Amino acid sequence: MDPNEARALLAALREEALDRARGLRASKTDLVDAARDANVDDEHDPEGATIAFERAQVDALAGDVARRLAEIDAAERRVDEGTYGLCAVDGVPIDPDRLRARPTATTCLAHATGLAG
């Protein structure tokens, strides 16, 4: 795959991830504000358990976004180093269609699915 195409795909992924992070920060702010007005006894207040669960979900999703951004950073480094699009296991080129579908892929389809012989 052409490095410029790879950079464009990765830039679009980065923007999606950053948009998601912004939305999650807003959700967390809303939850914190709601918790401030709620009974803080999570154990005995049904609403408290719901707020705690929702906060944990937002934190987990934020962790997913952070991991996604780290994958994008690593893929951009591979583009800079000239190793983008090469399977990390055996160095063969990764199918460009796979990279278009999953621009942060590090392995060819055979190694990703365990079908490599």
C-alpha positions as CSV (number, residue, x, y, z in Angstrom):
1,M,0.0,0.0,0.0
2,D,1.2,3.5,-0.8
3,P,2.5,5.3,2.3
4,N,0.3,8.3,1.6
5,E,-2.8,6.1,1.5
6,A,-1.8,4.5,4.7
7,R,-1.2,7.9,6.4
8,A,-4.7,9.1,5.2
9,L,-6.4,5.9,6.6
10,L,-4.5,6.3,9.9
11,A,-5.3,10.0,10.2
12,A,-9.0,9.2,9.7
13,L,-8.9,6.5,12.3
14,R,-7.1,8.9,14.7
15,E,-9.8,11.5,14.2
16,E,-12.6,8.9,14.9
17,A,-10.8,7.8,18.1
18,L,-10.3,11.4,19.2
19,D,-14.0,12.1,18.5
20,R,-14.9,9.1,20.6
21,A,-12.6,10.2,23.4
22,R,-14.2,13.6,23.4
23,G,-17.7,12.0,23.7
24,L,-16.6,9.8,26.5
25,R,-15.1,12.7,28.4
26,A,-18.5,14.5,28.1
27,S,-20.3,11.4,29.2
28,K,-18.0,11.0,32.2
29,T,-18.5,14.6,33.2
30,D,-22.3,14.1,33.0
31,L,-22.0,11.0,35.2
32,V,-19.8,12.7,37.7
33,D,-22.3,15.6,37.9
34,A,-25.2,13.1,38.3
35,A,-23.4,11.3,41.0
36,R,-22.8,14.6,42.9
37,D,-26.6,15.0,43.2
38,A,-27.3,11.3,44.0
39,N,-27.1,9.4,47.2
40,V,-23.5,8.2,47.5
41,D,-24.4,4.9,49.2
42,D,-24.0,2.7,46.2
43,E,-24.6,-0.5,48.2
44,H,-28.1,0.5,49.2
45,D,-29.2,3.0,46.5
46,P,-30.3,1.4,43.2
47,E,-29.4,4.5,41.4
48,G,-25.9,4.6,42.9
49,A,-25.2,1.1,41.5
50,T,-26.4,2.2,38.1
51,I,-24.2,5.3,38.1
52,A,-21.2,3.3,39.3
53,F,-21.8,0.7,36.5
54,E,-22.1,3.5,33.9
55,R,-18.9,5.1,35.1
56,A,-17.1,1.8,34.9
57,Q,-18.4,1.3,31.3
58,V,-17.2,4.8,30.3
59,D,-13.8,4.1,31.9
60,A,-13.5,0.8,30.0
61,L,-14.4,2.4,26.7
62,A,-11.9,5.2,27.4
63,G,-9.3,2.4,27.8
64,D,-10.3,1.0,24.5
65,V,-9.8,4.4,22.8
66,A,-6.3,4.7,24.5
67,R,-5.3,1.3,23.1
68,R,-6.6,2.2,19.7
69,L,-4.6,5.4,19.7
70,A,-1.5,3.4,20.7
71,E,-2.1,1.1,17.7
72,I,-2.4,4.0,15.4
73,D,0.8,5.5,16.8
74,A,2.6,2.2,16.2
75,A,1.2,1.9,12.7
76,E,2.4,5.5,11.9
77,R,5.9,4.6,13.1
78,R,5.9,1.6,10.8
79,V,5.0,3.9,7.9
80,D,7.9,6.2,8.9
81,E,10.3,3.2,9.2
82,G,9.1,1.6,5.9
83,T,7.8,-1.5,7.5
84,Y,4.1,-0.7,7.3
85,G,2.2,-3.4,5.5
86,L,4.7,-6.2,6.3
87,C,3.6,-9.1,8.4
88,A,5.3,-8.9,11.8
89,V,5.7,-12.7,11.8
90,D,7.3,-13.5,8.5
91,G,7.8,-10.2,6.7
92,V,5.5,-10.9,3.8
93,P,3.4,-8.1,2.5
94,I,-0.1,-7.8,4.0
95,D,-2.9,-7.7,1.5
96,P,-3.8,-4.1,0.8
97,D,-7.5,-4.9,1.1
98,R,-6.8,-6.1,4.7
99,L,-4.9,-2.9,5.5
100,R,-7.8,-0.8,4.1
101,A,-10.2,-2.7,6.3
102,R,-7.9,-2.7,9.3
103,P,-5.1,-0.1,8.8
104,T,-3.4,-1.0,12.1
105,A,-3.0,-4.7,11.2
106,T,0.4,-6.1,12.0
107,T,0.0,-9.6,10.5
108,C,-1.2,-11.1,7.3
109,L,-4.5,-12.8,7.3
110,A,-3.0,-16.3,7.5
111,H,-1.1,-15.4,10.7
112,A,-4.0,-13.4,12.2
113,T,-6.3,-16.4,11.8
114,G,-3.8,-19.0,12.7
115,L,-4.0,-20.6,9.3
116,A,-0.3,-20.1,8.4
117,G,1.4,-23.4,7.7
